[in-house]
Amino acid sequence: MTRSWLRLLQNEQSKPFERLYQGPVDPRLRRDRDRLSAQVEQLLKDQLDGFAPPFVQIEQAAGLASRLRMFIQIWLSLSNHPRKDLREESITFLQDLRSDSLQIRALLLNRISLGGDAPAEWVTMMRRRGHTILPWRAAIGVAEQPEHDVDIAWLGRFEAEQAINAAAGEAGIGKLAARLRATQVSKRTAAIADMHAVFKRVETDLETRFREAARLAALTQFNHARLDAQPQTMEIALKVAARRAPRLASRWYGSLGVSQPGMHQWHDRFADQPVVLNLATFQARERAISVLERLHPEVARAMIKLVRKGRVLQPMGRGGGFTTPMLFDHKGRCNGELIIYAPFDKDVSALRTLVHEMGHGAHAYLSRRKGPLLSDAGWAVSEMIALSCETLLLEAFPHAHREQDFYMLVHQAAIARFERDLATDKSGRSVDDIWVSAMATMYGADISLTGYEPYWRRHTSTLSSVGYPTAYLLGWALAQHAARRRETLGEATQATYLDIMKSGSTVGFEDCAAMLGADDMEAMFEAAYDCAEERLSAGSAQDDRQKRSGT
């Protein structure tokens, strides 16, 4: 994967500043690393000499640090068995980057004041995310706290994923997990046994690392700074989910028609076979762009530009995708190096992933003029945009729409509950027990969770992005509200979406909800479950399969 991705960039007809590096030992990567160190050294000299360093220079350093970090993370993530020396070089690079990142965080925390040259909208954003004015010594202390160390958090996730893949052996964890899609219960049960054997071979301190990550996130109110949603909104979401999710889960499992007589099994959901589409990769892109056009024509035009630049990669294969944020150079200029990676194996799930990632990509592209510190929206707003794109697509695939209702309103809510319970647990229960308890809260008594106990190990994002499942829950609920609003206020809703996407991080989740007419958070979440149940009542899974067979 990495080689083809890098080759695409190498063959790109563009200026040198508009290309990413070609690997962890690329001289240009080292040059920019030295530039960052020089920038930070000058910023600190000004700070310690009693002169407030210009905000724009701090912003430029933050943008360059993000660019370097993102490249190494992508390189490691997409590398299939990289050379040991290059892997070690990359990890050392990330670890060395921590010192400059810490100083940049401290400089920013020290500048949260309406005075000086810090933009008012940046100050507002930082305060909304729970940051306060801090003198220099205090800012250094806060910046040094482990929960702010994004480099170490990401490495923890990467190392855990590597350990799980190593335990899976040549088959790979992805192929083992794919066997859960067998239509026969006996084959799914056999796959579960094999997955359990893999989990038993994983390093023994994984449980400790999960607990520590969750507890660190709890210190920052479950990452509400990165979610950019208020803690009370998250609590309302989980409260409504605990009451409504079990009924939705029971009805959704019942609609699948794959269970043997008796209780539904947690793995029954995987047996619903994907719908294959007769679409080439370029046709999938065209269809996804048509969805974005419904969000707003300008959103579609932005994506067309990215497609023409070769920023959308669709290798064959299954699996989730990702989108990098816009990257900035040492002068704070946007390089347009955004990359959308969305494997496409011609089924509805792959098309949904492509639409989702294109939503992220267009969002990042349209907000790029906000600059390094204000272009990247919080998690909840980002997911609301991407999930709104999914909602538009899934109108043509009712069964897949109901499936997403389950994953967003039941499964993601259950993971969010698990992360919270793991952070606050003082009983000494095993992580297996905490996981199953959280799942049972949202899945309800009608679904058996036997064999599900060790599956928290699959959710390694907890190590680097605790709280992200909450972003899906919040984003899906607001996307469903906006879909209903679009029926009566079509053009006005389109205009609001465009405003949100151009605003970057200057608007938080509650701001977006208000812009879309959702002033009552609890009513919005209740309505999302109402809509999900209405979709379930609209038709049986068998009828739906017949309707979608030739789509």
C-alpha positions in Angstrom: 0.0 0.0 0.0 2.7 2.5 1.0 4.7 2.0 -2.2 1.7 2.7 -4.5 0.7 5.7 -2.4 4.2 7.2 -2.5 4.5 6.5 -6.2 1.3 8.4 -6.8 2.8 11.4 -5.1 6.1 11.0 -6.8 4.4 11.0 -10.2 2.3 14.0 -9.4 3.0 17.0 -11.6 3.3 19.7 -9.0 5.7 22.1 -7.2 8.1 20.6 -4.6 6.2 22.3 -1.7 3.0 20.6 -2.8 4.4 17.1 -2.3 4.7 15.0 0.8 8.0 13.3 1.8 8.9 9.9 0.3 9.8 8.1 3.5 11.2 8.5 7.1 14.7 9.2 5.8 13.7 11.7 3.1 16.2 14.7 3.3 13.2 17.1 3.0 11.6 15.6 6.1 14.8 16.1 8.1 15.1 19.7 6.7 11.6 20.5 7.9 12.3 18.8 11.2 15.3 21.2 11.7 13.1 24.1 10.6 10.6 23.3 13.3 13.3 23.0 16.0 14.6 26.4 14.9 11.2 28.0 15.0 10.4 26.6 18.4 13.8 27.7 19.7 13.2 31.3 18.6 9.7 31.3 20.1 11.0 30.1 23.4 13.8 32.7 23.4 11.2 35.4 22.9 9.0 34.0 25.6 11.8 33.7 28.2 13.1 37.1 27.3 9.8 38.6 28.2 8.5 39.3 24.7 5.3 37.6 23.7 6.1 35.7 20.5 3.8 36.6 17.5 0.8 34.3 17.5 1.2 33.8 13.7 4.6 32.3 14.3 3.3 29.9 17.0 0.6 28.9 14.5 3.1 28.2 11.8 5.1 26.0 14.1 2.0 24.1 15.2 1.0 23.5 11.5 4.5 22.2 10.6 4.6 19.9 13.7 1.2 18.5 12.7 2.4 17.9 9.1 5.5 16.0 10.3 3.5 13.9 12.8 0.8 13.1 10.2 3.2 11.9 7.6 5.0 9.5 9.9 1.8 8.2 11.2 0.4 7.5 7.7 3.7 6.0 6.6 3.7 3.5 9.6 0.0 2.8 9.2 0.2 2.0 5.5 3.5 0.1 5.6 3.2 -3.6 5.2 6.1 -5.1 7.2 8.5 -2.1 6.9 12.2 -2.6 7.3 13.1 -2.8 10.9 15.5 0.2 10.7 12.9 2.4 9.0 10.3 1.4 11.5 12.6 2.3 14.4 13.6 5.5 12.6 9.9 6.5 12.3 9.1 5.7 16.0 12.2 7.6 17.1 11.2 10.6 14.9 7.7 10.7 16.6 9.3 10.5 20.1 11.8 13.3 19.3 8.9 15.4 18.0 7.3 15.4 21.4 9.6 18.0 22.9 8.8 20.6 20.3 5.1 19.7 20.4 5.1 20.2 24.2 6.6 23.6 23.9 4.1 24.6 21.2 1.2 23.5 23.4 2.6 25.5 26.3 3.0 28.6 24.1 -0.6 28.3 22.9 -2.0 27.7 26.4 -0.2 30.8 27.6 -1.8 32.9 24.8 -5.4 32.3 25.7 -6.2 35.9 26.2 -8.4 38.4 24.3 -5.5 40.8 24.5 -2.5 40.7 22.1 -2.5 39.4 18.6 -4.3 36.0 19.2 -7.5 36.0 17.0 -10.7 36.3 19.0 -12.3 33.3 17.3 -9.3 31.1 18.3 -9.6 32.3 21.9 -13.3 31.6 21.9 -12.7 28.1 20.5 -10.0 27.3 23.1 -12.2 28.5 26.0 -15.2 26.6 24.6 -13.0 23.5 24.7 -12.3 24.0 28.4 -9.0 25.8 28.3 -8.3 28.8 30.5 -5.7 31.6 30.7 -2.5 30.3 32.2 0.8 31.9 33.1 3.9 30.5 31.5 4.9 28.1 34.3 1.4 26.8 34.7 1.1 26.4 30.9 4.3 24.3 30.8 2.9 22.1 33.6 -0.4 21.5 31.9 1.3 20.8 28.5 3.5 18.2 30.2 0.5 16.2 31.4 0.3 12.7 29.8 -3.3 13.2 28.5 -2.1 15.9 26.2 0.7 13.7 24.7 -0.8 12.8 21.4 2.4 11.4 20.0 2.7 8.8 22.8 -1.0 8.0 22.6 -0.8 7.3 18.9 2.3 5.1 19.4 0.4 3.1 22.0 -2.3 2.4 19.5 0.2 1.5 16.8 2.1 -0.9 19.0 -1.1 -2.6 20.2 -2.3 -3.1 16.6 1.1 -4.5 15.7 1.0 -6.9 18.7 -2.5 -8.1 17.7 -1.4 -8.6 14.1 1.7 -10.5 15.2 -0.5 -12.8 17.4 -2.8 -13.4 14.5 0.2 -14.7 12.4 0.2 -15.0 8.6 -3.6 -15.1 8.4 -3.9 -11.6 9.8 -6.5 -10.3 12.1 -8.6 -8.9 9.2 -8.9 -12.3 7.6 -9.8 -13.9 10.9 -12.5 -11.3 11.5 -13.9 -11.7 8.0 -14.8 -15.3 8.9 -17.4 -13.9 11.3 -19.4 -13.1 8.1 -20.1 -16.8 7.5 -23.8 -17.4 7.2 -23.7 -20.7 9.2 -23.7 -20.2 13.0 -21.2 -23.1 13.4 -18.6 -21.4 11.2 -19.0 -18.1 13.0 -18.6 -19.9 16.3 -15.4 -21.5 15.0 -14.1 -18.1 14.0 -14.8 -16.8 17.5 -12.7 -19.5 19.0 -9.8 -18.6 16.7 -10.1 -14.9 17.5 -10.1 -15.8 21.2 -6.9 -17.8 20.7 -5.3 -14.7 19.1 -6.3 -12.4 21.9 -4.8 -14.8 24.5 -1.5 -14.5 22.7 -1.4 -10.7 22.8 1.0 -9.0 25.2 -0.1 -9.2 28.8 0.0 -5.5 29.6 -2.7 -4.5 27.1 -5.3 -4.4 29.8 -3.2 -1.9 31.8 -2.6 0.3 28.8 -6.4 0.4 28.0 -7.2 1.4 31.6 -4.5 4.1 31.7 -5.6 5.6 28.4 -9.3 5.8 29.6 -8.3 7.3 32.9 -6.1 10.0 31.3 -9.0 10.9 29.0 -11.3 11.2 32.0 -9.0 13.9 33.4 -9.9 16.1 30.5 -13.7 15.3 30.8 -13.5 12.5 28.3 -11.6 14.4 25.7 -14.4 17.0 25.3 -11.6 19.4 24.1 -11.1 17.2 21.0 -14.7 16.2 20.7 -15.6 19.9 21.0 -18.9 18.9 22.6 -20.0 19.8 26.1 -19.9 17.1 28.8 -23.6 17.5 29.5 -24.4 16.8 25.9 -22.4 13.5 26.1 -24.2 12.6 29.3 -27.6 13.2 27.7 -26.6 11.1 24.7 -25.6 8.1 26.9 -28.6 8.5 29.1 -31.0 8.4 26.2 -29.0 5.5 24.6 -29.2 3.4 27.8 -33.0 3.7 27.7 -33.6 3.4 23.9 -30.8 1.3 22.5 -31.8 -2.2 23.9 -35.2 -2.0 22.2 -33.6 -0.9 18.9 -31.0 -3.6 19.1 -33.6 -6.3 19.8 -35.8 -5.2 16.9 -32.8 -4.9 14.5 -31.4 -8.3 15.3 -34.9 -9.7 14.9 -35.2 -8.2 11.4 -32.1 -10.0 10.1 -33.8 -13.4 10.0 -30.5 -15.3 10.4 -30.8 -16.6 14.0 -31.7 -20.1 15.0 -34.7 -20.4 17.4 -33.9 -18.9 20.7 -31.8 -15.9 21.8 -30.0 -13.8 19.2 -26.2 -14.0 19.3 -24.0 -10.9 19.1 -22.3 -12.2 16.0 -25.5 -12.7 14.1 -25.2 -9.2 12.7 -22.2 -10.2 10.7 -24.1 -12.9 8.8 -26.1 -10.4 6.8 -24.3 -10.6 3.5 -23.1 -7.4 1.8 -24.8 -6.1 -1.3 -22.5 -6.2 -4.3 -22.8 -3.2 -6.7 -21.9 -3.3 -10.3 -19.7 -0.2 -10.1 -16.2 0.5 -11.2 -14.0 2.6 -8.9 -14.5 5.8 -11.0 -18.3 5.2 -11.1 -18.3 4.9 -7.3 -16.5 8.2 -7.1 -19.1 9.8 -9.4 -21.9 8.4 -7.3 -20.3 9.7 -4.1 -19.8 13.2 -5.7 -23.5 13.3 -6.6 -24.3 12.7 -2.9 -22.1 15.6 -1.9 -23.8 17.8 -4.4 -27.1 17.2 -2.5 -25.3 18.4 0.6 -24.3 21.6 -1.3 -23.1 22.1 -5.0 -20.0 23.8 -3.7 -19.1 20.7 -1.6 -19.2 18.6 -4.8 -17.1 21.1 -6.7 -14.5 20.9 -3.9 -14.4 17.1 -4.2 -14.1 17.2 -8.0 -10.9 19.3 -7.5 -9.5 16.8 -5.1 -10.3 13.8 -7.4 -8.6 15.5 -10.3 -5.5 16.1 -8.1 -5.4 12.3 -7.4 -6.2 12.7 -3.7 -8.7 9.9 -3.6 -7.2 6.4 -3.4 -9.4 3.3 -3.8 -7.4 0.1 -3.6 -9.2 -3.2 -3.9 -10.1 -4.8 -0.6 -12.2 -4.5 2.5 -11.7 -2.3 5.5 -12.4 1.2 6.8 -10.9 4.3 5.3 -9.4 7.5 6.5 -8.8 11.1 5.5 -5.8 13.2 6.5 -6.4 16.8 7.5 -5.0 19.6 5.3 -1.3 20.0 5.9 0.6 23.2 6.3 4.3 24.1 5.7 6.7 26.0 7.9 5.3 29.3 6.7 1.7 28.3 7.6 0.7 27.9 3.9 -1.7 25.1 3.0 -0.1 22.6 0.7 -3.3 20.8 -0.2 -1.8 17.4 0.6 -5.0 15.9 1.9 -5.4 12.2 1.1 -8.6 10.2 1.1 -8.0 6.5 1.5 -11.1 4.3 1.0 -10.7 0.6 -0.1 -13.4 -0.3 -2.6 -14.6 -3.9 -3.1 -17.9 -3.0 -4.9 -20.3 -3.5 -2.0 -22.6 -0.9 -0.3 -20.4 -0.8 2.8 -17.4 0.3 0.7 -19.5 2.9 -1.1 -20.7 4.2 2.2 -17.1 4.4 3.5 -16.1 6.3 0.3 -18.9 8.8 0.8 -18.0 9.2 4.4 -14.4 9.9 3.8 -15.2 12.3 0.9 -17.4 14.2 3.4 -14.3 14.6 5.6 -12.2 15.5 2.7 -14.5 18.2 1.4 -14.9 19.6 5.0 -11.1 19.9 5.4 -10.7 21.4 1.9 -13.4 24.0 2.5 -12.1 25.1 5.9 -8.4 25.2 4.9 -8.4 29.0 4.7 -8.9 29.1 8.5 -5.2 28.2 8.8 -3.3 25.5 10.9 -5.1 26.1 14.2 -8.7 26.8 13.1 -9.2 24.6 10.1 -9.6 21.2 11.7 -13.0 20.9 13.3 -13.7 18.9 16.5 -14.5 15.2 16.3 -18.3 15.5 16.8 -18.7 18.2 14.1 -16.4 16.3 11.7 -18.4 13.1 12.1 -21.7 15.0 11.8 -20.7 16.2 8.3 -19.4 12.7 7.2 -22.5 11.0 8.6 -24.8 13.4 6.9 -23.2 12.3 3.6 -23.8 8.7 4.6 -27.4 9.5 5.4 -28.0 10.9 1.9 -26.4 7.9 0.3 -28.3 5.4 2.4 -31.7 6.7 1.4 -31.3 4.4 -1.6 -30.3 1.5 0.6 -32.9 1.1 3.4 -31.4 -2.0 4.8 -27.9 -0.5 5.0 -29.5 2.6 6.6 -31.0 0.5 9.4 -27.7 -1.3 9.8 -26.0 2.1 10.4 -28.7 3.0 12.9 -27.7 0.0 14.9 -23.9 0.7 14.7 -24.2 4.4 15.5 -27.0 4.3 18.1 -26.3 1.0 19.8 -22.8 -0.3 19.1 -20.9 3.1 19.3 -23.0 4.0 22.3 -21.9 0.8 23.9 -18.2 1.4 23.2 -18.6 5.0 24.6 -20.1 3.5 27.8 -17.3 1.0 28.0 -14.6 3.7 27.8 -16.4 5.7 30.5 -16.9 2.7 32.8 -13.3 1.7 32.3 -12.0 5.1 33.3 -14.1 5.2 36.5 -13.9 1.6 37.6 -12.6 1.1 41.2 -14.0 -2.4 41.7 -11.0 -4.3 40.3 -13.2 -6.1 37.7 -11.4 -7.4 34.6 -11.6 -5.4 31.4 -13.5 -8.4 29.9 -16.3 -7.9 32.6 -16.4 -4.1 32.1 -16.7 -4.6 28.4 -19.5 -7.1 28.5 -21.4 -5.0 31.1 -21.2 -1.9 28.9 -22.3 -3.9 25.9 -25.2 -5.5 27.9 -26.4 -2.0 28.9 -26.9 -1.0 25.2 -27.6 -4.4 23.6 -30.2 -5.4 26.1 -31.3 -8.8 27.5 -32.4 -10.2 24.1 -28.9 -10.6 22.7 -26.5 -13.1 24.1 -22.9 -11.7 24.5 -21.3 -15.1 25.1 -17.9 -15.2 23.4 -17.8 -11.4 23.2 -15.8 -10.9 26.4 -12.3 -10.3 24.9 -13.3 -8.2 21.9 -12.4 -4.9 23.5 -8.9 -5.6 22.3 -10.1 -4.9 18.7 -10.9 -1.3 19.6 -7.3 0.0 19.9 -8.4 3.5 19.0 -9.2 3.7 22.8 -5.5 4.0 23.3 -5.2 7.2 21.2 -8.7 8.6 20.7 -10.7 7.8 23.8 -14.1 9.4 23.3 -14.3 9.0 19.6 -17.3 6.6 19.7 -19.2 9.4 21.3 -18.5 11.6 18.3 -20.3 9.0 16.1 -23.3 8.9 18.4 -23.6 12.6 18.5 -22.9 13.1 14.8 -25.4 10.5 13.7 -28.2 12.0 15.8 -27.6 15.5 14.5 -27.3 14.1 10.9 -30.7 12.5 11.3 -32.2 15.7 12.6 -30.7 17.6 9.6 -32.1 15.1 7.2 -35.6 15.7 8.5 -35.0 19.5 8.4 -33.8 19.2 4.8 -37.3 17.9 3.8 -38.9 21.3 4.5 -35.9 23.7 4.5 -33.8 22.2 1.7 -31.8 25.2 0.4 -31.5 26.8 3.8 -30.1 23.5 5.2 -27.7 23.3 2.3 -26.5 26.8 3.1 -26.1 26.0 6.8 -24.0 22.9 5.9 -21.7 25.0 3.8 -21.3 27.6 6.5 -20.4 24.8 9.0 -17.9 23.2 6.7 -16.1 26.5 6.0 -16.0 27.4 9.7 -13.5 24.7 10.7 -13.0 24.6 14.4 -14.6 28.0 15.1 -17.9 26.2 15.7 -18.5 23.4 18.3 -21.1 20.7 18.3 -23.7 22.7 20.1 -23.2 25.6 17.8 -23.8 23.4 14.8 -26.9 21.9 16.4 -28.3 25.4 17.0 -27.5 26.4 13.4 -29.5 23.4 12.2 -32.4 24.2 14.5 -31.7 21.5 17.2 -31.9 23.5 20.4 -33.1 20.6 22.7 -30.3 18.0 22.9 -32.4 15.3 24.6 -35.3 15.7 22.1 -32.7 15.4 19.2 -31.4 12.1 20.6 -34.8 10.8 21.2 -35.9 11.7 17.7 -32.9 9.8 16.3 -34.1 6.6 17.9 -37.6 7.3 16.8 -36.5 7.6 13.2 -34.4 4.3 13.5 -37.5 2.5 14.8 -39.6 3.9 12.1 -37.2 2.6 9.5 -37.3 -0.8 11.0 -41.1 -0.7 10.8 -41.1 0.3 7.2 -40.4 -3.2 5.9 -38.9 -6.6 6.6 -35.3 -7.5 5.8 -36.5 -10.1 3.3 -38.6 -7.6 1.3 -35.7 -5.1 1.4 -33.2 -7.7 0.1 -35.5 -8.3 -2.9 -35.8 -4.6 -3.6 -32.0 -4.0 -3.4 -30.8 -7.1 -5.2 -30.5 -5.2 -8.5 -29.6 -1.8 -7.2 
